[in-house]
Amino acid sequence: MATSFTFARQQAYARVARAPIADDMAMLRTAAELSRDLHTPSPRHYWTDLLLSAGLGWGALVAAILAPSVGLALVAGVVAALALYRAEMFIHEVSHIKHSALPGFRAGYNLLVGVPLMTPSFMYEGVHNQHHAKTRYGTVDDPEYLPLASMKPWTLPLFLGAAMLAPIAFLFRSAVLVPLSLVVPGLRVLLEERWSSLAINPQFRRRIPEGEARALWLRLEAVTSLWALTLIALVASGVVPLKAFLIFLAVVSVIAVVNQVRTLVAHLWENEDGAAMSVTAQYLDSVNVPPPALLPVLWAPVGLRYHALHHLLPGVPYHALGEAHRRLSAVLEPASPYHKASYKGLPGLVERLVKRTMR
């Protein structure tokens, strides 16, 4: 998942031609063969994980609001942010799973996390799948890609700074723009095409869905808008203390920043010329942070520590990616490109990206 980013892409980097990377057919065949039995999502894994993460997150948020000291409030706030972050990352799984295999899970996500955090599932469904399209990845048509490695150094702090304002942006969208768009037709078009996607590519314009997908969008948008307006009214009337509201916004801001940091290292962002890439090239431009690293459990939850493998096998549910990685690592020879997408941890990846931008 990514957040909005709004500076001109074509002015921030120089296009550089690169030699194309051909597909490694042995790796692709082996990945497909060894994962054939891993594509079925487990309702037990999904529901238990979502319910525990959301329950811990909201409980810790209440503890942060009621804490008798600043220290305890900070500890509870960090727990709330990390737990709700994990719960919110299920929006990624919602965008991939066949909903008939997990009846009610999309509704559960929206009820427990999506609507309260003002990131309902329609903001990722129909968007994220384009990031996985073989002819779109890394191009100007990819909603989740920018050639960050070849952009100016100032773009990185701007990228993170934009995430800090995410809760204000989400609140403004739901409480102000959505109601206004009902009476301002031109605003409605802008809202749907440009401000209804969790994307980082400012040139991306969303195609509006039709049929049931459109109906679901409108229902979720209406509920989220009602929630945002109710929250503002409760704060304005004093029913919800301003302190509690600010703590809520701070927790959402931390979630957005952590996710933005994860986004910075989810790929190498080295497709400088914006050309279409082979599947192997897309894999090598993406990042795995497998065990023994421990911290990725916190900053890359719900299978996102295997982000490169996910691009290789997007149909494998998050709880099976670890097993898929173990199988492939044991079978593929050391010279296989598969091993080149694994990295030790966050510090090295951040350092690599910063050095690239400083060149």
C-alpha positions in Angstrom: 0.0 0.0 0.0 1.2 3.6 -0.8 0.0 7.1 -0.2 -0.5 10.1 -2.5 2.5 11.9 -3.8 2.1 15.0 -6.0 5.2 16.5 -7.6 5.9 16.3 -11.3 7.5 12.9 -12.1 8.9 13.9 -15.5 10.8 16.9 -14.1 12.3 15.1 -11.1 14.6 12.6 -12.9 16.5 12.1 -16.1 15.5 9.1 -18.2 18.4 6.7 -18.6 18.3 3.8 -21.1 19.1 0.4 -19.5 19.8 -2.9 -21.0 16.7 -5.1 -20.6 16.8 -8.2 -18.4 15.5 -11.3 -20.0 13.2 -13.7 -18.1 14.9 -16.6 -16.3 12.5 -19.3 -17.4 14.0 -21.9 -15.0 13.2 -19.7 -12.0 9.7 -18.9 -13.3 8.9 -22.6 -14.0 10.3 -23.7 -10.6 8.3 -21.0 -8.8 5.1 -22.0 -10.5 5.6 -25.8 -9.9 6.6 -25.6 -6.2 3.8 -23.2 -5.3 0.8 -25.1 -6.9 -0.5 -26.3 -3.5 -0.1 -22.9 -1.8 -2.7 -20.8 -3.5 -5.6 -21.6 -1.2 -6.2 -18.8 1.5 -6.8 -20.1 5.0 -9.8 -18.4 6.7 -8.4 -19.3 10.1 -5.2 -17.4 9.3 -6.9 -14.4 7.8 -9.7 -13.9 10.4 -7.6 -14.7 13.5 -4.8 -12.3 12.3 -7.2 -9.5 11.4 -9.3 -9.8 14.6 -6.3 -10.0 16.9 -4.5 -7.1 15.2 -7.5 -4.8 15.1 -8.5 -5.7 18.7 -5.0 -5.1 20.0 -4.8 -1.8 18.0 -8.1 -0.3 19.1 -7.5 -1.5 22.7 -4.1 0.1 22.8 -5.5 3.3 21.4 -8.0 3.5 24.2 -5.2 2.8 26.7 -3.1 5.7 25.1 -6.0 8.1 25.5 -6.7 7.1 29.1 -3.1 6.6 30.2 -2.2 8.5 33.4 1.3 9.5 32.2 2.9 10.6 29.0 5.3 7.6 29.1 2.5 5.1 29.2 0.6 7.0 26.6 3.6 6.8 24.2 4.1 3.1 24.8 0.4 2.4 24.2 0.4 4.7 21.2 3.3 2.8 19.6 1.5 -0.5 20.2 -1.7 0.9 18.7 0.1 2.2 15.6 1.9 -1.1 14.9 -1.1 -3.3 15.5 -3.5 -1.1 13.5 -0.8 -0.9 10.8 -0.8 -4.7 10.5 -4.6 -4.7 10.4 -4.7 -2.0 7.8 -2.2 -3.9 5.6 -4.9 -6.5 5.0 -6.2 -4.1 2.3 -3.4 -5.5 0.2 -4.8 -9.0 0.7 -8.3 -7.9 0.0 -7.2 -6.6 -3.4 -5.8 -10.0 -4.3 -8.0 -12.7 -2.8 -11.0 -14.3 -4.5 -13.8 -13.1 -2.2 -15.7 -16.4 -2.6 -12.8 -18.1 -0.9 -13.1 -15.8 2.1 -16.7 -14.9 2.5 -17.3 -11.7 4.4 -13.6 -10.9 4.8 -13.7 -7.7 2.8 -16.7 -6.5 4.9 -14.8 -7.4 8.0 -11.7 -5.4 6.9 -13.9 -2.4 6.2 -15.8 -2.6 9.4 -12.8 -3.1 11.7 -10.2 -1.0 10.0 -11.0 0.5 6.6 -13.8 2.8 7.5 -12.5 3.9 10.9 -9.1 4.7 9.4 -10.8 6.2 6.3 -9.0 3.8 3.9 -11.9 1.7 2.7 -11.1 -1.2 0.4 -12.2 0.5 -2.8 -9.2 2.8 -2.6 -6.9 -0.2 -3.3 -9.1 -2.6 -5.2 -8.9 -1.9 -8.9 -5.7 0.1 -8.3 -3.1 -2.4 -6.9 -3.8 -5.0 -9.6 -2.4 -2.5 -12.2 0.9 -2.5 -10.3 1.1 -6.2 -11.0 0.2 -6.0 -14.7 3.3 -7.2 -16.7 3.1 -4.3 -19.1 2.5 -1.6 -16.5 5.0 -2.3 -13.7 7.5 0.5 -13.5 5.9 2.5 -16.3 4.0 5.8 -16.2 0.8 3.8 -16.0 1.9 2.1 -12.7 0.0 3.8 -9.8 2.6 2.5 -7.3 5.9 3.3 -8.9 8.2 6.2 -9.1 11.9 6.0 -10.1 13.0 7.2 -6.7 16.5 5.9 -7.0 17.2 8.4 -9.8 15.3 11.4 -8.4 16.6 14.3 -6.5 17.7 13.8 -2.8 15.0 16.2 -1.5 12.3 13.9 -2.9 12.8 11.3 -0.1 12.1 13.6 2.9 9.2 15.1 0.9 7.9 11.6 0.3 8.0 10.9 4.1 6.6 14.3 5.0 3.6 13.8 2.8 2.7 10.7 4.7 2.7 12.6 8.0 -0.3 14.6 6.7 -2.2 11.5 5.6 -4.8 11.5 8.4 -5.7 15.1 7.6 -5.9 14.3 3.9 -8.1 11.3 4.6 -10.4 13.2 6.9 -10.6 16.2 4.5 -11.5 13.8 1.6 -14.3 12.0 3.5 -15.8 14.9 5.4 -15.4 17.7 2.9 -14.7 16.6 -0.6 -17.2 13.7 -0.8 -20.2 15.8 0.3 -19.2 18.7 -1.9 -18.7 16.4 -4.9 -22.4 15.5 -4.7 -23.3 19.1 -5.8 -20.1 20.0 -7.8 -19.9 17.7 -10.8 -16.4 18.8 -11.8 -15.1 18.1 -8.3 -16.6 14.6 -8.5 -14.6 13.7 -11.5 -11.4 14.9 -9.9 -12.2 13.1 -6.7 -12.8 9.8 -8.4 -9.9 9.9 -10.9 -7.2 11.5 -8.7 -8.1 11.3 -5.0 -9.6 7.9 -4.6 -6.5 5.7 -4.9 -3.7 4.8 -2.5 -1.1 5.6 -5.1 2.2 7.4 -5.4 2.4 8.2 -9.1 0.9 11.7 -9.6 0.3 11.0 -13.3 -2.0 8.1 -12.5 -5.7 8.6 -13.4 -8.1 6.0 -12.1 -10.7 4.4 -14.4 -14.0 4.4 -12.6 -15.4 0.9 -12.0 -18.9 -0.1 -13.1 -21.6 -2.5 -11.9 -21.3 -4.0 -8.4 -17.8 -2.7 -7.9 -19.2 0.8 -8.5 -22.1 0.2 -6.1 -19.7 -1.1 -3.4 -17.5 2.0 -3.8 -20.4 4.4 -3.3 -21.7 2.5 -0.3 -18.3 2.4 1.4 -17.7 6.0 0.5 -21.0 7.1 2.0 -20.3 5.2 5.3 -16.8 6.5 5.5 -18.0 10.1 4.9 -20.7 9.7 7.6 -18.1 8.4 10.0 -15.7 11.3 9.3 -18.5 13.9 9.7 -19.7 12.2 12.9 -16.2 12.2 14.3 -15.7 15.9 13.6 -19.2 16.7 15.1 -18.4 14.8 18.3 -15.1 16.6 18.7 -16.6 20.0 18.0 -19.4 19.4 20.5 -17.0 18.2 23.2 -18.4 14.7 23.4 -15.0 13.4 22.2 -12.2 15.3 23.9 -9.8 17.1 21.7 -6.9 15.2 23.3 -8.4 11.9 22.3 -8.9 13.1 18.7 -5.3 14.4 18.5 -4.0 11.1 19.8 -6.0 9.3 17.2 -4.6 11.5 14.4 -1.1 11.0 15.7 -1.5 7.2 15.6 -2.8 7.3 12.1 0.1 9.6 11.1 2.6 7.1 12.5 0.9 4.3 10.6 1.2 6.3 7.4 4.9 7.1 8.0 5.8 3.5 8.8 4.1 2.4 5.7 5.8 5.1 3.6 9.2 3.9 4.9 8.2 0.4 3.9 7.3 1.7 0.5 10.7 3.3 0.1 12.4 -0.1 0.4 9.7 -2.3 -1.2 11.5 -1.8 -4.5 14.8 -0.6 -5.7 13.0 1.9 -7.9 15.7 1.6 -10.6 13.5 1.5 -13.8 14.8 4.9 -14.8 13.6 4.9 -18.4 10.0 3.9 -17.6 10.0 1.0 -20.1 8.1 -2.2 -19.7 10.1 -4.9 -17.8 10.2 -8.7 -17.9 8.9 -10.6 -14.9 12.4 -11.4 -13.8 13.4 -7.7 -14.0 10.3 -6.8 -12.0 11.3 -9.4 -9.4 14.9 -8.1 -9.2 13.6 -4.5 -8.8 11.6 -5.7 -5.8 12.8 -6.7 -2.3 12.6 -9.7 0.1 13.7 -9.3 3.7 13.5 -13.0 4.9 14.5 -14.5 8.2 16.7 -14.3 10.2 15.8 -10.6 10.2 13.2 -10.0 12.9 12.1 -6.4 12.6 10.4 -6.8 9.2 7.6 -8.6 11.2 6.8 -5.1 12.4 7.5 -2.8 9.5 6.6 -5.3 6.6 3.7 -7.3 8.1 1.2 -9.6 6.4 3.7 -11.1 4.0 5.2 -7.9 2.8 8.7 -9.0 3.9 8.4 -11.2 0.8 7.5 -8.4 -1.6 9.7 -9.6 -4.4 8.3 -13.2 -4.1 4.8 -11.7 -4.1 5.5 -10.1 -7.5 6.7 -13.5 -8.7 3.7 -15.3 -7.2 0.9 -12.8 -6.6 -1.7 -15.5 -6.2 -0.1 -17.0 -3.1 -1.7 -15.8 0.1 0.4 -14.0 2.7 0.6 -16.8 5.2 2.1 -19.2 2.6 4.8 -16.9 1.2 7.3 -18.1 3.9 6.9 -21.7 2.9 7.2 -20.8 -0.8 10.4 -18.9 -0.1 11.9 -21.9 1.8 11.1 -24.3 -1.0 12.6 -22.0 -3.7 15.7 -21.2 -1.7 16.4 -24.9 -1.1 16.0 -25.9 -4.8 17.2 -23.0 -6.9 21.0 -23.0 -7.5 23.1 -20.2 -5.9 23.5 -18.5 -9.3 19.7 -18.1 -9.8 18.4 -14.6 -9.8 16.0 -15.6 -7.1 18.6 -15.2 -4.4 19.6 -11.7 -5.6 16.3 -10.1 -4.4 16.9 -10.9 -0.7 18.4 -8.3 1.6 19.4 -8.2 5.3 17.2 -5.4 6.6 15.9 -1.9 6.5 19.1 0.1 7.3 21.0 -1.3 4.3 18.1 -0.7 1.9 17.6 2.9 3.0 21.3 3.6 2.7 21.3 2.1 -0.8 18.4 4.3 -1.9 19.9 7.5 -0.3 23.3 6.9 -2.0 21.6 6.4 -5.4 19.7 9.7 -5.0 23.0 11.5 -4.0 24.8 10.4 -7.2 
